[in-house]
Amino acid sequence: MKLDKYFKNIFSEVSQSKRFCPFQGSFLLIVILILISNVSCDKKTEYTIEEYFHKKGVQGFITVIPQLPPLELKGGQSIEVTAKNCGSCHVKIYHEWKQATHATALQDIQFQAELTKVTSPKWVCLNCHIPVQNQREILIQEKTKINIEDRNELNHIIKEKNPDFNPGMQKESITCATCHIRKDEQGKSYVIGAYDTEFAPHPVQKDREQLRNICFRCHSPGFEQLTDYFQCWFKTKEEMEENSAAAQKDCVDCHMPVEKRKATLVDERVPERDGHMHHWVGGGIPKWYSGYDHILERGFKTSLSINVKQPVVSSDKVKLSVLYENGDSGHLLPTGDPERHIQIRASIVGSDGKELSFEKIKIGQEWDWGDPSTGKPAEKIHDNRMKPNEKRNWELELKLPDSVRKNPSSAKIVIQAIHVRMRSQNAKYMMQAKGVNETYLPDGQNMVRNATEHYPFASFIYKEELELKSSKKKIYSMEELVELSKKEKGKSLEERLY
């Protein structure tokens, strides 16, 4: 029986009794207080992570990869499972990983600013950015207890120090062990490899399927919404499965291309075989401006193709038709972080390079991020991301300013596409964050405050210029687009196009 109905029945019986006395009233009050106390005590607030999340179907990054002991080597020695140690033999793979955004996922300026938010479940966020228990000062296991009175409060971890915390490995962020090392039934570490081998100095188990599916642990974990404000999860796997052409491939096929090489040069007996590159270039926005220096070497190319039809110029306007397509991506374009989007921008530009008129469209999601102070949850408002092989046509008109009509040779039509990680409006808010953990990001508070000097907010992925009078066309090369992206360093937020 519900409590309110129970109280109603008691009061009904008392009010109908002809023998009601003050003693009965006092007794009734005591009964009610006891019942309320019992109901309050029965409300469970302390759970293990397993109880609270796994029984609700939550998977993926809710728990870390359990503590990994040192790898036992042939000859009786052992080594810690750090990327630095892996790199002593797998030199080329280590060099590729060092260039990838995985290697600095913990030091990501935007990520560290996000961790300062009251609504950020910090330990959950870290489960992707430093995913192995060895990297954590605090134990986060399935049996770890959390105290939750409100589903939006996930930070009340019952803290227990990790006696085997490895500070050096923590700095490696998404390290080799994230994908390649696990424990066997005896609790000993082994390496997951793509091939059986007799030459490795450490134990190896061949398991290509696990290697190819490990990406989904963070990039498509598959679970219900954790809180009303935590929107940082991805559904890339679901996007691929919804499209028959993409479903024939996985992340590795596109993001880890194959080349013929030796896994290590330390042992000359190791044969040359097909090996996957470890660059993971992704959408082409590095964590630091220095990342642009080798982004093409890492194989970056955009899956967005653009074709601009010959414009129709009249006395006061230009009519344009821009055909764009998600050609090579097996998932939605863009995928991942809900703030990411692509801006396609058409403009009339004067001889001084300044825009005189422009129109733009956005490919991506639109969110109302909610308001914890009022209890208003975050909500997706709009989503027009492109499916694999989807084509669209943008018809638009640009007004010709008087100065251009009088002297058309001084102006150009410019079409450009920009992959945006963070709009200037949101960057301004991010740069005000306080309380950055400088153990994770040395000098982090200063870096967040001056993020325009360190952190790329967007990358140019297409640019075409058409001289208004002569119709002479120039399409920028990838090398030129990279240089444009690098020139955003130090620009004020007001100067940027996004």
C-alpha positions as CSV (number, residue, x, y, z in Angstrom):
1,M,0.0,0.0,0.0
2,K,1.4,3.5,-0.8
3,L,2.3,5.7,2.1
4,D,-0.1,8.5,1.3
5,K,-3.0,6.1,0.9
6,Y,-2.1,4.4,4.2
7,F,-2.1,7.8,6.0
8,K,-5.5,8.6,4.4
9,N,-7.0,5.4,5.8
10,I,-5.6,6.0,9.3
11,F,-7.1,9.5,9.4
12,S,-10.4,8.3,8.1
13,E,-10.7,5.6,10.8
14,V,-9.7,8.1,13.5
15,S,-12.1,10.8,12.4
16,Q,-15.0,8.2,12.4
17,S,-14.2,6.9,15.8
18,K,-16.4,8.1,18.7
19,R,-13.8,7.2,21.3
20,F,-11.0,9.3,19.9
21,C,-8.9,10.9,22.7
22,P,-5.6,12.9,23.0
23,F,-3.7,9.7,23.8
24,Q,-4.8,8.3,20.4
25,G,-3.6,11.5,18.7
26,S,-0.2,11.3,20.3
27,F,0.1,7.6,19.4
28,L,-0.9,8.4,15.8
29,L,1.8,11.1,15.5
30,I,4.4,8.7,16.8
31,V,3.3,6.0,14.2
32,I,3.5,8.5,11.4
33,L,7.0,9.7,12.4
34,I,8.3,6.1,12.6
35,L,6.8,5.3,9.2
36,I,8.4,8.4,7.6
37,S,11.7,7.5,9.2
38,N,11.5,3.9,7.9
39,V,10.7,5.1,4.4
40,S,13.7,7.5,4.5
41,C,16.0,4.7,5.7
42,D,14.8,2.4,3.0
43,K,15.8,4.8,0.3
44,K,19.2,3.5,-0.8
45,T,21.8,6.0,-1.8
46,E,25.0,4.0,-1.7
47,Y,25.7,1.6,-4.5
48,T,28.6,-0.2,-6.1
49,I,29.3,0.9,-9.7
50,E,28.2,-2.5,-10.8
51,E,24.8,-2.2,-9.0
52,Y,24.1,1.3,-10.3
53,F,25.3,1.1,-13.9
54,H,25.8,-2.4,-15.1
55,K,22.3,-3.6,-14.1
56,K,20.9,-0.7,-16.1
57,G,22.7,-1.9,-19.2
58,V,25.5,0.5,-19.0
59,Q,28.7,-0.7,-20.7
60,G,31.9,0.8,-22.1
61,F,33.7,3.5,-20.2
62,I,31.8,3.2,-16.9
63,T,34.7,1.2,-15.4
64,V,38.5,1.3,-16.0
65,I,40.5,-1.5,-17.4
66,P,41.6,-3.5,-14.3
67,Q,45.0,-3.0,-12.8
68,L,47.7,-4.6,-15.1
69,P,50.8,-6.2,-13.4
70,P,54.2,-6.0,-15.1
71,L,54.7,-8.2,-18.2
72,E,56.9,-11.2,-17.3
73,L,59.6,-11.6,-19.9
74,K,61.5,-14.7,-21.0
75,G,64.5,-15.0,-18.8
76,G,62.7,-14.1,-15.6
77,Q,62.7,-10.3,-15.9
78,S,59.6,-8.1,-16.0
79,I,58.6,-4.6,-17.3
80,E,55.9,-2.1,-16.5
81,V,53.1,-2.0,-19.1
82,T,53.9,1.6,-20.2
83,A,54.0,2.9,-23.8
84,K,57.6,4.0,-23.1
85,N,58.6,0.4,-22.5
86,C,56.6,-0.8,-25.5
87,G,58.4,1.8,-27.6
88,S,61.9,0.4,-26.8
89,C,61.1,-2.4,-29.3
90,H,58.2,-1.2,-31.3
91,V,59.9,2.1,-32.3
92,K,57.9,3.0,-35.3
93,I,54.5,2.3,-33.8
94,Y,55.5,4.2,-30.7
95,H,56.5,7.2,-32.9
96,E,53.1,7.1,-34.7
97,W,51.2,6.9,-31.4
98,K,53.2,9.9,-30.0
99,Q,51.8,12.0,-32.9
100,A,48.2,10.9,-32.3
101,T,45.7,12.7,-30.2
102,H,45.3,9.6,-28.1
103,A,48.8,10.3,-26.6
104,T,47.7,13.6,-25.1
105,A,44.0,12.9,-24.4
106,L,44.5,13.7,-20.7
107,Q,46.3,17.0,-21.5
108,D,43.5,18.2,-23.9
109,I,42.8,21.8,-22.9
110,Q,39.1,21.7,-23.6
111,F,38.8,18.4,-21.6
112,Q,40.5,19.8,-18.6
113,A,38.3,22.9,-18.7
114,E,35.2,20.6,-18.9
115,L,36.4,18.7,-15.7
116,T,36.0,22.0,-13.7
117,K,32.3,22.0,-14.3
118,V,30.1,21.0,-11.3
119,T,28.0,18.8,-13.6
120,S,31.0,16.8,-15.0
121,P,31.2,13.3,-13.5
122,K,35.0,13.5,-13.4
123,W,35.8,9.9,-12.7
124,V,33.6,8.8,-15.6
125,C,35.3,11.2,-18.0
126,L,38.7,10.0,-16.9
127,N,37.7,6.4,-17.7
128,C,38.3,7.2,-21.4
129,H,41.1,9.7,-21.1
130,I,43.2,7.6,-18.7
131,P,41.5,4.2,-19.1
132,V,43.8,1.8,-17.3
133,Q,43.6,1.4,-13.5
134,N,47.4,1.8,-13.3
135,Q,46.9,5.4,-14.3
136,R,44.5,6.3,-11.5
137,E,45.4,7.7,-8.1
138,I,42.0,6.5,-6.9
139,L,40.7,2.9,-7.3
140,I,37.7,2.8,-9.7
141,Q,36.4,-0.7,-9.9
142,E,33.0,-2.4,-10.3
143,K,32.9,-2.8,-6.5
144,T,33.8,0.8,-5.9
145,K,31.0,2.5,-4.0
146,I,29.3,5.8,-5.0
147,N,26.8,7.7,-2.9
148,I,24.0,9.0,-5.1
149,E,20.9,11.0,-3.9
150,D,20.4,12.7,-7.3
151,R,21.1,11.0,-10.7
152,N,22.9,14.2,-11.7
153,E,25.4,13.7,-8.9
154,L,28.0,11.1,-9.9
155,N,31.1,12.6,-8.2
156,H,30.5,11.2,-4.7
157,I,33.0,8.3,-5.0
158,I,33.9,6.5,-1.8
159,K,37.6,7.1,-2.4
160,E,40.3,4.5,-1.9
161,K,43.9,5.1,-2.9
162,N,45.5,2.9,-5.6
163,P,48.7,1.4,-4.1
164,D,49.9,0.6,-7.6
165,F,49.4,4.0,-9.2
166,N,51.9,4.8,-11.9
167,P,52.3,8.6,-12.5
168,G,54.4,8.2,-15.6
169,M,51.9,5.9,-17.2
170,Q,49.1,8.4,-16.3
171,K,50.8,11.0,-18.5
172,E,50.6,8.6,-21.5
173,S,46.8,9.1,-21.6
174,I,45.3,6.5,-24.0
175,T,48.4,4.2,-23.9
176,C,49.4,1.0,-25.6
177,A,47.9,-1.1,-22.8
178,T,44.5,0.4,-23.4
179,C,44.1,-1.9,-26.4
180,H,46.9,-4.4,-26.3
181,I,47.3,-5.7,-22.7
182,R,45.0,-7.7,-20.5
183,K,45.2,-10.2,-17.6
184,D,44.8,-14.0,-18.0
185,E,43.0,-16.3,-15.6
186,Q,46.1,-16.4,-13.3
187,G,46.1,-12.6,-13.1
188,K,49.2,-12.3,-15.3
189,S,49.5,-9.7,-18.0
190,Y,49.8,-10.7,-21.7
191,V,49.9,-8.8,-25.0
192,I,47.0,-9.0,-27.5
193,G,48.4,-9.2,-31.0
194,A,47.2,-9.6,-34.5
195,Y,49.6,-12.5,-35.2
196,D,50.9,-15.5,-33.4
197,T,54.6,-15.1,-32.9
198,E,57.5,-17.2,-31.5
199,F,59.9,-14.2,-31.3
200,A,58.2,-11.9,-28.8
201,P,60.0,-11.7,-25.4
202,H,56.6,-11.5,-23.6
203,P,53.4,-13.6,-23.7
204,V,51.2,-12.9,-26.7
205,Q,47.7,-14.0,-27.5
206,K,46.2,-13.5,-30.9
207,D,42.8,-11.8,-30.8
208,R,42.2,-9.6,-33.9
209,E,38.5,-9.3,-33.1
210,Q,39.1,-7.7,-29.7
211,L,41.6,-5.3,-31.2
212,R,39.2,-4.3,-33.9
213,N,36.3,-3.7,-31.5
214,I,38.2,-1.9,-28.7
215,C,37.4,1.5,-30.2
216,F,33.8,1.2,-29.3
217,R,34.6,1.1,-25.6
218,C,34.8,4.9,-25.7
219,H,33.7,5.9,-29.2
220,S,30.4,4.0,-29.0
221,P,29.9,2.6,-25.5
222,G,26.1,2.0,-25.9
223,F,24.2,3.0,-22.8
224,E,21.4,5.2,-21.6
225,Q,21.9,8.8,-20.7
226,L,23.9,9.0,-17.5
227,T,22.7,12.4,-16.2
228,D,20.6,15.3,-17.5
229,Y,23.7,17.2,-18.5
230,F,26.4,14.7,-19.4
231,Q,26.2,14.5,-23.2
232,C,29.7,13.3,-24.0
233,W,29.1,10.0,-25.5
234,F,29.2,8.7,-29.0
235,K,27.1,6.4,-31.2
236,T,29.5,5.9,-34.0
237,K,28.9,2.1,-34.1
238,E,25.2,2.5,-34.3
239,E,25.7,5.1,-37.1
240,M,27.8,2.5,-39.1
241,E,25.3,-0.3,-38.5
242,E,22.4,1.8,-39.8
243,N,24.1,2.2,-43.2
244,S,24.6,-1.1,-45.1
245,A,27.6,0.1,-47.0
246,A,29.4,1.2,-43.9
247,A,28.5,-1.9,-41.9
248,Q,30.9,-4.0,-44.0
249,K,33.8,-2.1,-42.5
250,D,35.0,-1.2,-39.0
251,C,37.1,1.6,-37.4
252,V,40.4,-0.1,-38.2
253,D,39.7,-0.3,-41.9
254,C,39.7,3.5,-42.3
255,H,41.6,4.9,-39.4
256,M,44.5,2.4,-39.2
257,P,45.6,1.8,-42.8
258,V,48.0,-1.1,-43.5
259,E,51.6,-1.1,-44.6
260,K,54.1,-3.9,-45.1
261,R,56.6,-3.7,-42.2
262,K,58.3,-5.5,-39.3
263,A,56.6,-5.1,-35.9
264,T,60.1,-4.5,-34.4
265,L,63.6,-3.9,-35.8
266,V,65.2,-5.1,-32.5
267,D,65.0,-8.8,-33.6
268,E,66.0,-9.4,-37.2
269,R,64.1,-12.8,-37.2
270,V,60.8,-11.0,-37.0
271,P,59.2,-11.3,-40.5
272,E,57.8,-8.4,-42.5
273,R,54.0,-8.5,-42.5
274,D,50.9,-6.3,-42.9
275,G,50.9,-4.0,-40.0
276,H,48.4,-1.2,-39.0
277,M,49.5,2.4,-38.7
278,H,48.8,3.9,-35.3
279,H,48.1,7.5,-36.3
280,W,44.3,7.8,-35.8
281,V,44.2,11.1,-37.6
282,G,40.4,11.4,-37.3
283,G,38.7,14.7,-38.2
284,G,41.9,16.6,-38.6
285,I,41.8,18.9,-35.6
286,P,44.9,18.2,-33.5
287,K,45.2,18.9,-29.7
288,W,48.0,21.4,-30.3
289,Y,49.0,23.7,-33.2
290,S,52.2,21.7,-33.5
291,G,50.1,18.8,-34.5
292,Y,49.5,20.4,-37.9
293,D,53.2,19.9,-38.8
294,H,52.7,16.2,-39.5
295,I,49.0,15.8,-40.0
296,L,49.3,15.1,-43.8
297,E,52.2,12.7,-43.1
298,R,49.7,10.9,-40.8
299,G,47.3,10.5,-43.8
300,F,44.7,13.1,-43.1
301,K,42.1,13.7,-45.8
302,T,38.5,14.9,-45.5
303,S,35.5,12.8,-46.4
304,L,33.6,16.0,-47.4
305,S,33.7,16.7,-51.1
306,I,32.5,20.0,-52.6
307,N,31.6,21.0,-56.2
308,V,30.7,24.6,-56.9
309,K,28.8,25.1,-60.1
310,Q,29.5,28.2,-62.3
311,P,27.9,31.2,-60.5
312,V,25.3,33.3,-62.2
313,V,26.1,37.0,-61.8
314,S,23.6,39.7,-62.3
315,S,23.7,43.4,-61.6
316,D,23.1,43.2,-57.9
317,K,23.7,39.6,-56.8
318,V,25.4,36.3,-57.4
319,K,23.5,33.0,-57.5
320,L,25.4,29.9,-56.4
321,S,24.9,26.2,-56.3
322,V,27.1,24.2,-54.0
323,L,27.0,20.4,-54.2
324,Y,28.5,18.6,-51.1
325,E,28.8,15.0,-50.2
326,N,29.9,12.7,-47.4
327,G,31.9,10.4,-49.6
328,D,34.3,8.3,-47.7
329,S,33.1,8.3,-44.1
330,G,31.4,5.2,-42.9
331,H,29.5,7.1,-40.2
332,L,27.6,10.3,-39.9
333,L,29.6,13.5,-40.8
334,P,30.7,14.7,-38.3
335,T,30.5,12.0,-35.7
336,G,31.5,12.0,-32.0
337,D,31.4,15.1,-29.8
338,P,28.0,16.8,-30.1
339,E,29.6,20.2,-30.4
340,R,31.5,19.3,-33.5
341,H,30.1,20.6,-36.8
342,I,31.0,21.6,-40.3
343,Q,30.4,25.2,-41.5
344,I,30.2,25.7,-45.3
345,R,30.5,29.4,-46.0
346,A,30.1,31.4,-49.2
347,S,31.2,35.0,-49.3
348,I,32.1,38.0,-51.5
349,V,35.6,39.1,-50.5
350,G,37.2,42.5,-51.4
351,S,40.7,43.1,-52.5
352,D,41.8,43.6,-48.9
353,G,40.6,40.0,-48.0
354,K,37.6,41.2,-45.9
355,E,34.2,39.7,-46.3
356,L,31.6,42.1,-47.9
357,S,28.7,39.7,-47.7
358,F,28.3,36.1,-46.8
359,E,25.9,33.1,-46.2
360,K,26.6,30.0,-44.3
361,I,25.1,26.6,-43.4
362,K,25.9,24.2,-40.5
363,I,26.2,20.4,-40.7
364,G,25.9,19.0,-37.2
365,Q,23.9,18.9,-34.0
366,E,22.2,21.8,-32.1
367,W,21.8,21.5,-28.4
368,D,20.2,23.4,-25.5
369,W,22.8,22.5,-22.8
370,G,20.2,22.9,-20.0
371,D,20.5,24.7,-16.7
372,P,21.4,22.8,-13.5
373,S,20.3,25.8,-11.3
374,T,16.7,25.4,-12.5
375,G,16.8,21.7,-13.2
376,K,16.3,22.1,-16.9
377,P,18.0,19.1,-18.7
378,A,20.1,19.3,-21.8
379,E,18.2,18.6,-25.0
380,K,19.0,18.0,-28.6
381,I,17.1,20.5,-30.7
382,H,18.3,19.7,-34.2
383,D,20.6,17.2,-36.1
384,N,21.3,17.4,-39.8
385,R,24.5,15.4,-40.0
386,M,25.2,13.6,-43.3
387,K,24.8,9.9,-43.8
388,P,27.5,8.0,-45.7
389,N,27.4,8.7,-49.4
390,E,24.7,11.3,-48.9
391,K,24.6,14.3,-51.4
392,R,23.1,17.7,-50.8
393,N,22.8,20.8,-52.8
394,W,22.9,24.3,-51.3
395,E,21.3,27.0,-53.5
396,L,22.0,30.6,-52.3
397,E,22.3,34.2,-53.3
398,L,25.0,36.7,-52.3
399,K,24.3,40.4,-52.6
400,L,26.9,42.5,-54.5
401,P,27.9,45.6,-52.6
402,D,28.0,48.9,-54.5
403,S,31.8,48.9,-54.4
404,V,31.9,45.6,-56.2
405,R,29.3,46.5,-58.8
406,K,31.4,49.5,-59.7
407,N,34.7,47.6,-59.7
408,P,34.0,43.8,-60.1
409,S,37.7,43.0,-60.7
410,S,38.5,43.9,-57.1
411,A,36.4,41.0,-55.6
412,K,36.3,37.2,-55.4
413,I,33.7,34.6,-54.6
414,V,35.0,32.4,-51.8
415,I,33.6,29.0,-50.8
416,Q,35.1,27.3,-47.7
417,A,34.4,24.5,-45.4
418,I,35.5,24.5,-41.8
419,H,35.5,21.6,-39.4
420,V,34.7,23.2,-36.1
421,R,35.5,21.5,-32.7
422,M,34.4,24.5,-30.7
423,R,32.6,27.7,-31.7
424,S,34.2,31.0,-30.5
425,Q,31.1,31.6,-28.3
426,N,31.7,28.4,-26.4
427,A,35.5,28.9,-26.4
428,K,35.0,32.2,-24.6
429,Y,33.0,30.4,-21.9
430,M,35.6,27.6,-21.7
431,M,38.5,30.1,-21.3
432,Q,36.9,31.4,-18.1
433,A,37.1,28.0,-16.4
434,K,38.8,28.0,-13.0
435,G,40.2,25.2,-10.9
436,V,42.1,23.3,-13.6
437,N,43.9,20.3,-12.3
438,E,47.6,21.1,-13.0
439,T,48.7,17.6,-12.1
440,Y,46.9,16.5,-15.3
441,L,47.9,19.5,-17.3
442,P,51.0,21.4,-16.1
443,D,50.4,25.2,-16.3
444,G,46.8,24.2,-17.3
445,Q,45.1,27.3,-15.8
446,N,47.2,29.6,-17.9
447,M,46.7,27.4,-21.0
448,V,43.0,27.4,-20.6
449,R,42.9,31.2,-20.1
450,N,45.0,31.6,-23.3
451,A,43.6,28.7,-25.3
452,T,43.7,30.7,-28.6
453,E,47.5,30.4,-28.4
454,H,47.6,26.7,-27.9
455,Y,44.4,24.9,-28.9
456,P,43.0,24.6,-32.4
457,F,39.3,25.2,-32.3
458,A,38.8,24.3,-36.0
459,S,40.5,23.2,-39.3
460,F,39.9,24.4,-42.8
461,I,39.0,21.4,-45.0
462,Y,38.0,23.1,-48.3
463,K,38.5,26.5,-49.9
464,E,37.8,27.7,-53.4
465,E,38.2,31.2,-54.9
466,L,36.6,32.5,-58.0
467,E,37.5,35.9,-59.4
468,L,34.3,37.7,-60.1
469,K,35.3,39.3,-63.4
470,S,37.6,36.8,-65.0
471,S,36.0,33.6,-63.5
472,K,39.5,32.4,-62.8
473,K,39.3,29.6,-60.2
474,K,41.7,28.4,-57.5
475,I,41.0,25.4,-55.3
476,Y,43.3,25.2,-52.3
477,S,45.5,22.1,-51.8
478,M,45.6,20.2,-48.5
479,E,49.0,21.7,-47.8
480,E,47.5,25.2,-48.2
481,L,44.5,24.4,-46.0
482,V,46.8,23.2,-43.3
483,E,48.7,26.5,-43.4
484,L,45.4,28.4,-43.2
485,S,44.5,26.3,-40.1
486,K,47.9,27.1,-38.5
487,K,47.4,30.8,-39.0
488,E,44.4,30.7,-36.7
489,K,46.9,30.5,-33.8
490,G,46.7,33.6,-31.6
491,K,43.7,35.1,-33.5
492,S,41.1,36.7,-31.2
493,L,37.8,35.0,-31.0
494,E,36.1,37.9,-32.7
495,E,38.3,37.5,-35.8
496,R,37.4,33.9,-36.4
497,L,34.7,32.8,-38.8
498,Y,33.2,30.2,-36.4
